[in-house]
Amino acid sequence: MSRGNVLSSQGTPKAIRPARQANSISSGEIRAELQRILASGIFATADRMKRFLRFVVDETLAGKGDDLNESSRRN
């Protein structure tokens, strides 16, 4: 897996590992890739999906990814 590509060859997201793991992608690299994805044409008119993806990535980077569920929300 290339560090610069979080989409599989089919265009579906690959798993993002939290930055706290050894030899992992840094949170800065993940956030930069998130910005690239959110700026893509797929998300051009998908504000709700942008917020959802940003929330999931932020929570995962904060070490709360395992606690996410359908009722998770930001305060």
C-alpha positions in Angstrom: 0.0 0.0 0.0 1.3 3.4 -1.0 1.3 6.1 1.7 -0.2 8.6 -0.7 -3.2 6.5 -1.7 -6.0 5.7 0.7 -8.3 4.5 -2.1 -8.1 1.0 -3.4 -7.9 0.4 -7.1 -11.7 0.1 -7.1 -12.1 3.6 -5.6 -13.2 2.4 -2.1 -11.4 3.7 1.0 -8.7 1.6 2.6 -8.5 1.4 6.3 -6.7 4.3 8.0 -4.5 3.3 10.9 -4.3 5.7 13.9 -1.0 7.7 14.0 0.0 6.2 17.3 1.1 2.8 15.8 4.7 2.3 15.1 5.7 2.8 11.5 2.3 4.2 10.6 1.3 7.2 8.6 1.6 10.4 10.5 -1.6 12.3 11.5 -0.4 15.2 9.3 -0.2 12.9 6.3 -3.6 11.5 7.0 -5.1 15.0 7.4 -3.5 16.1 4.1 -4.9 13.1 2.3 -8.3 13.8 3.9 -8.2 17.3 2.5 -7.3 16.0 -0.9 -10.2 13.5 -0.8 -12.7 16.1 0.4 -11.6 18.4 -2.4 -12.3 15.7 -5.0 -15.2 15.8 -7.5 -16.9 13.0 -5.7 -17.4 15.2 -2.6 -18.1 18.5 -4.5 -21.8 18.6 -3.5 -21.8 16.1 -0.6 -21.5 18.4 2.4 -23.1 15.8 4.8 -20.7 13.1 3.7 -17.7 15.5 4.1 -18.7 16.2 7.7 -19.1 12.5 8.3 -15.8 11.5 6.8 -14.0 14.4 8.7 -15.7 13.3 11.9 -14.6 9.6 11.5 -11.0 10.5 10.7 -10.8 13.0 13.6 -12.2 10.6 16.1 -9.9 7.8 14.8 -6.8 10.0 15.0 -7.9 11.0 18.6 -7.8 7.3 19.5 -11.6 7.0 19.7 -12.2 5.0 16.5 -13.1 1.8 18.3 -15.8 3.7 20.2 -17.6 5.0 17.1 -21.1 3.7 16.5 -24.4 4.9 14.9 -25.2 7.2 17.8 -21.7 8.9 18.1 -21.7 12.6 17.7 -19.6 15.6 18.4 -20.5 17.8 21.4 
